[in-house]
Amino acid sequence: MGSNIKDVALRAGVSPSTVSRVLAKNPRISKETSDRVREVMRDLNYHPNAVARSLVKQSSQTLGILIPNTIEQFLQNPFFPEVLRGIAQSAQTAGYDIFLSTALHGLDDGQRLAQMARSKRVDGVILLTARVHDPLLDIALDNGIPTVVIGRPDAEGTVSWVNNDNKKAAYDVTAHLLDLGHRRIGFIGGAQDLIVTLDRLAGYSQALEERGIVVDPYLLYSGEFHEEAGCQGMVRLLALADRPSAVVASDDVLAFGAMRAAGELGYRIPEDMAVTGFNDIPLAKLANPPLTSMNVNVFELGQTAARLLLEQLARPQLEVRGITVEHELVVRRSCGAWAPFGPDSGWV
């Protein structure tokens, strides 16, 4: 197996983004650094993708978006269309089109990303999720395609990103339930290889531990971001001899599934079980009862991701950076605490 851009960066003692800038002959990279990187490239017999490097000099006026292979999850979760709406607005304002790469012809996510880089069809790519040890980041770096991630890359300093402080957001919603008197609080999260799941679980755990409550592994459930996973998670939690009195769902769609399961099993929300969600999608206020949810400003996440990528395309010499979008807890009836006649109370 040949060397990749991360191997070069490690041997040269620089970041992968610095190696990319050396390859692009960025004038802000010192001669000393450039010479050291190129010497390591020769030692490792590393040859960058020449076609991908040509993207630096050519423009398609198009931003690529990699739709995950789990296309059903993408289509069923309103988070993703709202992110796309934000991306599209920023792209349109700058005179750019967007190209959606979907799972076709049996190609996996990595193959489709490499194909986009080689095809010259797009100038840069936005990745909609961040995973632990994500191979997509290596592929993007190796192919020299400008990339922005919506989420927190686990390898800092490799690509630009936009994200919420998901640990703090989950801490805040868990603390809200604790303040209401709950002590047995369940957690229904997304896939365990998603960094957003790990960050929100960490915030939930921290809030409990600060109140002297030991995290009970039996109160934790992980699944994909769709309603059925929320339903299965709630069924499992309600089957416990010492069931929780409240649940933090790390996505509104998971919360909807949890609420449906609780109702079908004869539990009333919020009287018997408090439920909270994440993302504050438009359907949250229409649920029965209206769902308390953490607003993470999904549209702004998409807008900001596109702006970051456009800045990177206009000024390749810019260092990679991250932007954190604010969050806000929207309290409605599903948690058992609300202002009945407030502007967004969900009172029906």
Sequence and secondary structure as in RCSB ss.txt:
>XXXX:A:sequence
MGSNIKDVALRAGVSPSTVSRVLAKNPRISKETSDRVREVMRDLNYHPNAVARSLVKQSSQTLGILIPNTIEQFL
QNPFFPEVLRGIAQSAQTAGYDIFLSTALHGLDDGQRLAQMARSKRVDGVILLTARVHDPLLDIALDNGIPTVVI
GRPDAEGTVSWVNNDNKKAAYDVTAHLLDLGHRRIGFIGGAQDLIVTLDRLAGYSQALEERGIVVDPYLLYSGEF
HEEAGCQGMVRLLALADRPSAVVASDDVLAFGAMRAAGELGYRIPEDMAVTGFNDIPLAKLANPPLTSMNVNVFE
LGQTAARLLLEQLARPQLEVRGITVEHELVVRRSCGAWAPFGPDSGWV
>XXXX:A:secstr
    HHHHHHHHTS HHHHHHHHTT TTS HHHHHHHHHHHHHHT    HHHHGGGT   SEEEEE  S HHHHH
H THHHHHHHHHHHHHHHTT EEEEE   TT  HHHHHHHHHHHT  SEEEES  BTT HHHHHHHHTT  EEEE
S  SSTTSSEEEEE HHHHHHHHHHHHHHTT  SEEEEES TTBHHHHHHHHHHHHHHHHTT    GGGEEE  S
SHHHHHHHHHHHHTSTT  SEEEESSHHHHHHHHHHHHHTT  TTTT EEEEES  GGGGGSSS  EEEE  HHH
HHHHHHHHHHHHHH TTS   EEEE  EEE  GGGT   TTSTT    
